[in-house]
């Protein structure tokens, strides 16, 4: 099994991984910010950076057991799930007379951003960049298709 640990003295490698996490989080956050969503640029950048940090800690400690990194990833997924749930609940409570679930796409974007941060922290830049491009296509191009007069899917979410 290949090791993705990083030498604690490799400042360039650490900064590159964390910088990549900020960039991928920023790309998705910028998309959400332009659409005036509650979780925007800074939120997505921090989620991605935090996820990268959480996965870098066991890698940085050079823990040879895959269990440490696996537990860190599970913790990130759970924590971000709470962020997403809070966003969905916050969006849903705006009109109590007509309850409507809103914020699912924003919550999913936050969740994906965390996964991209994990990929960045592990040094998997190809996965992080590919995942970011696919996420932006989903948030942008697919949204345009949904809104087109030829395809009208009214799922009530953005």
Contact map, one row per residue, 1 for C-alpha under 8 A:
11100000000000000000000000000000000000000000000000000000000000000000000000000000000000000000000000000000000000000000000000000000000000000000000000000000000000
11110000000000000000000000000000000000000000000000000000000000000000000000000000000000000000000000000000000000000000000000000000000000000000000000000000000000
11111000000000000000000000000000000000000000000000000000000000010000000000000000000000000000000000000000000000000000000000000000000000000000000000000000000000
01111100000000000000000000000000000000000000000000000000001000000000000000000000000000000000000000000000000000000000000001100000000000000000000000000000000000
00111110000000000000000000000000000000000000000000000001011111100000000000000000000000000000000000000000000000000000000001000000000000000000000000000000000000
00011111010011000000000000000000000000000000000000000000001101000000000000000000000000000000000000000000000000000000000000000000000000000000000000000000000000
00001111110000000000000000000000000000000000000000000000000101000000000000000000000000000000000000000000000000000000000000000000000000000000000000000000000000
00000111111000000000000000000000000000000000000000000000000110000000000000000000000000000000000000000000000000000000000000000000000000000000000000000000000000
00000011111000000000000000000000000000000000000000000000000000000000000000000000000000000000000000000000000000000000000000000000000000000000000000000000000000
00000111111111000000000000000000000000000000000000000000000000000000000000000000000000000000000000000000000000000000000000000000000000000000000000000000000000
00000001111111100000000000000000000000000000000000000000000000000000000000000000000000000000000000000000000000000000000000000000000000000000000000000000000000
00000000011111110000000000000000000000000000000000000000000000000000000000000000000000000000000000000000000000000000000000000000000000000000000000000000000000
00000100011111111000000000000000000000000000000000000000000000000000000000000000000000000000000000000000000000000000000000000000000000000000000000000000000000
00000100011111111100000000000000000000000000000000000000000000000000000000000000000000000000000000000000000000000000000000000000000000000000000000000000000000
00000000001111111110000000000000000000000000000000000000000000000000000000000000000000000000000000000000000000000000000000000000000000000000000000000000000000
00000000000111111111000000000000000000000000000000000000000000000000000000000000000000000000000000000000000000000000000000000000000000000000000000000000000000
00000000000011111111100000000000000000000000000000010000000000000000000000000000000000000000000000000000000000000000000111100000000000000000000000000000000000
00000000000001111111110000000000000000000000000010011000000000000000000000000000000000000000000000000000000000000000000110000000000000000000000000000000000000
00000000000000111111111000000000000000000000000000000000000000000000000000000000000000000000000000000000000000000000000000000000000000000000000000000000000000
00000000000000011111111100000000000000000000000000000000000000000000000000000000000000000000000000000000000000000000100100001001000000000000000000000000000000
00000000000000001111111110000000000000000000100110010000000000000000000000000000000000000000000000000000000000000001110110000000000000000000000000000000000000
00000000000000000111111111000000000000000000110110000000000000000000000000000000000000000000000000000000000000000000100000000000000000000000000000000000000000
00000000000000000011111111100000000000000000100000000000000000000000000000000000000000000000000000000000000000000000000000000000000000000000000000000000000000
00000000000000000001111111110000000000000000100100000000000000000000000000000000000000000000000000000000000000001001100000000001100100000000000000000000000000
00000000000000000000111111111000000000001001111110000000000000000000000000000000000000000000000000000000000000001001100000000000000000000000000000000000000000
00000000000000000000011111111100000000001101100000000000000000000000000000000000000000000000000000000000000000000000000000000000000000000000000000000000000000
00000000000000000000001111111110000000001000000000000000000000000000000000000000000000000000000000000000000000000000000000000000000100010000000000000000000000
00000000000000000000000111111111000000001001000000000000000000000000000000000000000000000000000000000000000010001000000000000000000100110000000000000000000000
00000000000000000000000011111111100000111111100000000000000000000000000000000000000000000000000000000000000000000000000000000000000000000000000000000000000000
00000000000000000000000001111111110000011000000000000000000000000000000000000000000000000000000000000000000000000000000000000000000000000000000000000000000000
00000000000000000000000000111111111000011000000000000000000000000000000000000000000000000000000000000000000000000000000000000000000000010011000000000000000000
00000000000000000000000000011111111110111000000000000000000000000000000000000000000000000000000000000000010000000000000000000000000000000000000000000000000000
00000000000000000000000000001111111111111000000000000000000000000000000000000000000000000000000000000000000000000000000000000000000000000000000000000000000000
00000000000000000000000000000111111110000000000000000000000000000000000000000000000000000000000000000000000000000000000000000000000000000000000000000000000000
00000000000000000000000000000011111110000000000000000000000000000000000000000000000000000000000000000000000000000000000000000000000000000000000000000000000000
00000000000000000000000000000001111111010000000000000000000000000000000000000000000000000000000000000000000000000000000000000000000000000000000000000000000000
00000000000000000000000000000001111111110000000000000000000000000000000000000000000000000000000000000000010000000000000000000000000000000000000000000000000000
00000000000000000000000000000000100111110000000000000000000000000000000000000000000000100000000000000000000000000000000000000000000000000000000000000000000000
00000000000000000000000000001001100011111111000000000000000000000000000000000000000000000000000000000000010001000000000000000000000000000000000000000000000000
00000000000000000000000000001111100111111111000000000000000000000000000000000000000000000000000000000000000000000000000000000000000000000000000000000000000000
00000000000000000000000011111111100000111111100000000000000000000000000000000000000000000000000000000000000000000000000000000000000000000000000000000000000000
00000000000000000000000001001000000000111111110000000000000000000000000000000000000000000000000000000000000000000000000000000000000000000000000000000000000000
00000000000000000000000000001000000000111111111000000000000000000000000000000000000000000000000000000000000000000000000000000000000000000000000000000000000000
00000000000000000000000011011000000000111111111100000000000000000000000000000000000000000000000000000000000001001000000000000000000000000000000000000000000000
00000000000000000000111111001000000000001111111110000000000000000000000000000000000000000000000000000000000000000000000000000000000000000000000000000000000000
00000000000000000000010010000000000000000111111111000000000000000000000000000000000000000000000000000000000000000000000000000000000000000000000000000000000000
00000000000000000000000010000000000000000011111111100000000000000000000000000001000000000000000000000000000001001100100000000000000000000000000000000000000000
00000000000000000000110110000000000000000001111111110000000000000000000000000000000000000000000000000000000000001111110000000000000000000000000000000000000000
00000000000000000100110010000000000000000000111111111000000000000000000000000000000000000000000000000000000000000000100000000000000000000000000000000000000000
00000000000000000000000000000000000000000000011111111100000000000000000000000000000000000000000000000000000000000100100000000000000000000000000000000000000000
00000000000000000000000000000000000000000000001111111110000000000000000010010000000000000000000000000000000000000110110010000000000000000000000000000000000000
00000000000000001100100000000000000000000000000111111111000000000000000000000000000000000000000000000000000000000100111111000000000000000000000000000000000000
00000000000000000100000000000000000000000000000011111111100000000000000000000000000000000000000000000000000000000000000010000000000000000000000000000000000000
00000000000000000000000000000000000000000000000001111111110000000000000110010000000000000000000000000000000000000000010000000000000000000000000000000000000000
00000000000000000000000000000000000000000000000000111111111000000000100110000000000000000000000000000000000000000000010011000000000000000000000000000000000000
00001000000000000000000000000000000000000000000000011111111100000000000000000000000000000000000000000000000000000000000011000000000000000000000000000000000000
00000000000000000000000000000000000000000000000000001111111110000000000000000000000000000000000000000000000000000000000000000000000000000000000000000000000000
00001000000000000000000000000000000000000000000000000111111111100001100100000000000000000000000000000000000000000000000000000000000000000000000000000000000000
00011100000000000000000000000000000000000000000000000011111111100000100000000000000000000000000000000000000000000000000001000000000000000000000000000000000000
00001111000000000000000000000000000000000000000000000001111111100000000000000000000000000000000000000000000000000000000000000000000000000000000000000000000000
00001001000000000000000000000000000000000000000000000000111111100000000000000000000000000000000000000000000000000000000000000000000000000000000000000000000000
00001110000000000000000000000000000000000000000000000000011111110000000000000000000000000000000000000000000000000000000000000000000000000000000000000000000000
00001000000000000000000000000000000000000000000000000000011111111101000000000000000000000000000000000000000000000000000000000000000000000000000000000000000000
00100000000000000000000000000000000000000000000000000000000001111100000000000000000000000000000000000000000000000000000000000000000000000000000000000000000000
00000000000000000000000000000000000000000000000000000000000000111111100000000000000000000000000000000000000000000000000000000000000000000000000000000000000000
00000000000000000000000000000000000000000000000000000000000000111111110000000000000000000000000000000000000000000000000000000000000000000000000000000000000000
00000000000000000000000000000000000000000000000000000000000000001111111000000000000000000000000000000000000000000000000000000000000000000000000000000000000000
00000000000000000000000000000000000000000000000000000000010000101111111100000000000000000000000000000000000000000000000000000000000000000000000000000000000000
00000000000000000000000000000000000000000000000000000010011000001111111110000000000000000000000000000000000000000000000000000000000000000000000000000000000000
00000000000000000000000000000000000000000000000000000000000000000111111111000000000000000000000000000000000000000000000000000000000000000000000000000000000000
00000000000000000000000000000000000000000000000000000000000000000011111111100000000000000000000000000000000000000000000000000000000000000000000000000000000000
00000000000000000000000000000000000000000000000000000110010000000001111111110000000000000000000000000000000000000000000000000000000000000000000000000000000000
00000000000000000000000000000000000000000000000000100110000000000000111111111000000000000000000000000000000000000000010000000000000000000000000000000000000000
00000000000000000000000000000000000000000000000000000000000000000000011111111100000000000000000000000000000000000000000000000000000000000000000000000000000000
00000000000000000000000000000000000000000000000000000000000000000000001111111110000000000000000000000000000000000000000000000000000000000000000000000000000000
00000000000000000000000000000000000000000000000000100100000000000000000111111111000000000000000000000000000000000100000000000000000000000000000000000000000000
00000000000000000000000000000000000000000000000000000000000000000000000011111111100000000000000000000000000000100110000000000000000000000000000000000000000000
00000000000000000000000000000000000000000000000000000000000000000000000001111111110000000000000000000000000000000000000000000000000000000000000000000000000000
00000000000000000000000000000000000000000000000000000000000000000000000000111111111000000000000000000000000000000000000000000000000000000000000000000000000000
00000000000000000000000000000000000000000000001000000000000000000000000000011111111100000000000000000000000001100100000000000000000000000000000000000000000000
00000000000000000000000000000000000000000000000000000000000000000000000000001111111110000000000000000000001000100000000000000000000000000000000000000000000000
00000000000000000000000000000000000000000000000000000000000000000000000000000111111111000000000000000000000000000000000000000000000000000000000000000000000000
00000000000000000000000000000000000000000000000000000000000000000000000000000011111111100000000000000000001000000000000000000000000000000000000000000000000000
00000000000000000000000000000000000000000000000000000000000000000000000000000001111111110000000000000001011101100000000000000000000000000000000000000000000000
00000000000000000000000000000000000000000000000000000000000000000000000000000000111111111000000000000000001000000000000000000000000000000000000000000000000000
00000000000000000000000000000000000000000000000000000000000000000000000000000000011111111100000000000000000000000000000000000000000000000000000000000000000000
00000000000000000000000000000000000001000000000000000000000000000000000000000000001111111110000000000010011000000000000000000000000000000000000000000000000000
00000000000000000000000000000000000000000000000000000000000000000000000000000000000111111111000000001111001000000000000000000000000000000000000000000000000000
00000000000000000000000000000000000000000000000000000000000000000000000000000000000011111111100000001000000000000000000000000000000000000000000000000000000000
00000000000000000000000000000000000000000000000000000000000000000000000000000000000001111111110000000000000000000000000000000000000000000000000000000000000000
00000000000000000000000000000000000000000000000000000000000000000000000000000000000000111111110000001110000000000000000000000000000000000000000000000000000000
00000000000000000000000000000000000000000000000000000000000000000000000000000000000000011111111100111110000000000000000000000000000000000000000000000000000000
00000000000000000000000000000000000000000000000000000000000000000000000000000000000000001111111100100000000000000000000000000000000000000000000000000000000000
00000000000000000000000000000000000000000000000000000000000000000000000000000000000000000111111100000000000000000000000000000000000000000000000000000000000000
00000000000000000000000000000000000000000000000000000000000000000000000000000000000000000001111111110000000000000000000000000000000000000000000000000000000000
00000000000000000000000000000000000000000000000000000000000000000000000000000000000000000001111111100000000000000000000000000000000000000000000000000000000000
00000000000000000000000000000000000000000000000000000000000000000000000000000000000000000000001111100000000000000000000000000000000000000000000000000000000000
00000000000000000000000000000000000000000000000000000000000000000000000000000000000000000000001111110000000000000000000000000000000000000000000000000000000000
00000000000000000000000000000000000000000000000000000000000000000000000000000000000000000001101111111000000000000000000000000000000000000000000000000000000000
00000000000000000000000000000000000000000000000000000000000000000000000000000000000000000001001001111100000000000000000000000000000000000000000000000000000000
00000000000000000000000000000000000000000000000000000000000000000000000000000000000000011011000000111111000000000000000000000000000000000000000000000000000110
00000000000000000000000000000000000000000000000000000000000000000000000000000000000000010011000000011111000000000000000000000000000000000000000000000000000111
00000000000000000000000000000000000000000000000000000000000000000000000000000000000000110011000000001111111000000000000000000000000000000000000000000000000011
00000000000000000000000000000000000000000000000000000000000000000000000000000000000100010000000000001111111100000000000000000000000000000000000000000000000011
00000000000000000000000000000000000000000000000000000000000000000000000000000000000000000000000000000011111110000000000000000000000000000000000000000000000011
00000000000000000000000000000001000010100000000000000000000000000000000000000000000100100000000000000011111111000000000000000000000000000000000000000000000001
00000000000000000000000000000000000000000000000000000000000000000000000000000000101110110000000000000011111111100000000000000000000000000000000000000000000000
00000000000000000000000000000000000000000000000000000000000000000000000000000000000100000000000000000001111111110000000000000000000000000000000000000000000000
00000000000000000000000000010000000000000000000000000000000000000000000000000000000000000000000000000000111111111000000000000000000000100000000000000000000000
00000000000000000000000000000000000000100001001000000000000000000000000000000001000100000000000000000000011111111100000000000000000000000000000000000000000000
00000000000000000000000000000000000000000000000000000000000000000000000000001001100100000000000000000000001111111110000000000000000000000000000000000000000000
00000000000000000000000000000000000000000000000000000000000000000000000000000000000000000000000000000000000111111111000000000000000000100000000000000000000000
00000000000000000000000110010000000000000001001100000000000000000000000000000000000000000000000000000000000011111111100000000000000000000000000000000000000000
00000000000000000000000000000000000000000000001101110000000000000000000000011001000000000000000000000000000001111111110000000000000000000000000000000000000000
00000000000000000000000000000000000000000000000100100000000000000000000000001000000000000000000000000000000000111111111000000000000000000000000000000000000000
00000000000000000000100110000000000000000000000100000000000000000000000000000000000000000000000000000000000000011111111100000011001100000000000000000000000000
00000000000000000001110110000000000000000000001111110000000000000000000000000000000000000000000000000000000000001111111110000001000000000000000000000000000000
00000000000000000000100000000000000000000000000100110110000000000000000010000000000000000000000000000000000000000111111111000000000000000000000000000000000000
00000000000000000000000000000000000000000000000000010000000000000000000000000000000000000000000000000000000000000011111111111011000000000000000000000000000000
00000000000000001101100000000000000000000000000000010000000000000000000000000000000000000000000000000000000000000001111111111001000000000000000000000000000000
00000000000000001100100000000000000000000000000000111011000000000000000000000000000000000000000000000000000000000000111111110000000000000000000000000000000000
00011000000000001000000000000000000000000000000000010011001000000000000000000000000000000000000000000000000000000000011111110000000000000000000000000000000000
00010000000000001000000000000000000000000000000000000000000000000000000000000000000000000000000000000000000000000000001111111000000000000000000000000000000000
00000000000000000000000000000000000000000000000000000000000000000000000000000000000000000000000000000000000000000000001111111111000000000000000000000000000000
00000000000000000001000000000000000000000000000000000000000000000000000000000000000000000000000000000000000000000000001100111111100000000000000000000000000000
00000000000000000000000000000000000000000000000000000000000000000000000000000000000000000000000000000000000000000000000000011111110000000000000000000000000000
00000000000000000000000000000000000000000000000000000000000000000000000000000000000000000000000000000000000000000001001000011111111000000000000000000000000000
00000000000000000001000100000000000000000000000000000000000000000000000000000000000000000000000000000000000000000001101100011111111100000000000000000000000000
00000000000000000000000100000000000000000000000000000000000000000000000000000000000000000000000000000000000000000000000000001111111110000000000000000000000000
00000000000000000000000000000000000000000000000000000000000000000000000000000000000000000000000000000000000000000000000000000111111111000000000000000000000000
00000000000000000000000000000000000000000000000000000000000000000000000000000000000000000000000000000000000000000001000000000011111111100000000000000000000000
00000000000000000000000100110000000000000000000000000000000000000000000000000000000000000000000000000000000000000001000000000001111111110000000000000000000000
00000000000000000000000000000000000000000000000000000000000000000000000000000000000000000000000000000000000000000000000000000000111111111000000000000000000000
00000000000000000000000000000000000000000000000000000000000000000000000000000000000000000000000000000000000000000000000000000000011111111100000000000000000000
00000000000000000000000000010000000000000000000000000000000000000000000000000000000000000000000000000000000010010000000000000000001111111110000000000000000000
00000000000000000000000000110010000000000000000000000000000000000000000000000000000000000000000000000000000000000000000000000000000111111111100000000000000000
00000000000000000000000000000000000000000000000000000000000000000000000000000000000000000000000000000000000000000000000000000000000011111111110000000000000000
00000000000000000000000000000000000000000000000000000000000000000000000000000000000000000000000000000000000000000000000000000000000001111111111000000000000000
00000000000000000000000000000010000000000000000000000000000000000000000000000000000000000000000000000000000000000000000000000000000000111111111000000000000000
00000000000000000000000000000010000000000000000000000000000000000000000000000000000000000000000000000000000000000000000000000000000000011111111100000000000000
00000000000000000000000000000000000000000000000000000000000000000000000000000000000000000000000000000000000000000000000000000000000000011111111110000000000000
00000000000000000000000000000000000000000000000000000000000000000000000000000000000000000000000000000000000000000000000000000000000000001111111111000000000000
00000000000000000000000000000000000000000000000000000000000000000000000000000000000000000000000000000000000000000000000000000000000000000111111111100000000001
00000000000000000000000000000000000000000000000000000000000000000000000000000000000000000000000000000000000000000000000000000000000000000001111111110000000000
00000000000000000000000000000000000000000000000000000000000000000000000000000000000000000000000000000000000000000000000000000000000000000000111111110010000000
00000000000000000000000000000000000000000000000000000000000000000000000000000000000000000000000000000000000000000000000000000000000000000000011111110011110000
00000000000000000000000000000000000000000000000000000000000000000000000000000000000000000000000000000000000000000000000000000000000000000000001111111011100000
00000000000000000000000000000000000000000000000000000000000000000000000000000000000000000000000000000000000000000000000000000000000000000000000111111111000000
00000000000000000000000000000000000000000000000000000000000000000000000000000000000000000000000000000000000000000000000000000000000000000000000000111111000000
00000000000000000000000000000000000000000000000000000000000000000000000000000000000000000000000000000000000000000000000000000000000000000000000000011111000000
00000000000000000000000000000000000000000000000000000000000000000000000000000000000000000000000000000000000000000000000000000000000000000000000011111111100000
00000000000000000000000000000000000000000000000000000000000000000000000000000000000000000000000000000000000000000000000000000000000000000000000001111111110000
00000000000000000000000000000000000000000000000000000000000000000000000000000000000000000000000000000000000000000000000000000000000000000000000001100011111000
00000000000000000000000000000000000000000000000000000000000000000000000000000000000000000000000000000000000000000000000000000000000000000000000001000001111110
00000000000000000000000000000000000000000000000000000000000000000000000000000000000000000000000000000000000000000000000000000000000000000000000000000000111110
00000000000000000000000000000000000000000000000000000000000000000000000000000000000000000000000000001100000000000000000000000000000000000000000000000000011111
00000000000000000000000000000000000000000000000000000000000000000000000000000000000000000000000000001111100000000000000000000000000000000000000000000000011111
00000000000000000000000000000000000000000000000000000000000000000000000000000000000000000000000000000111110000000000000000000000000000000000001000000000000111
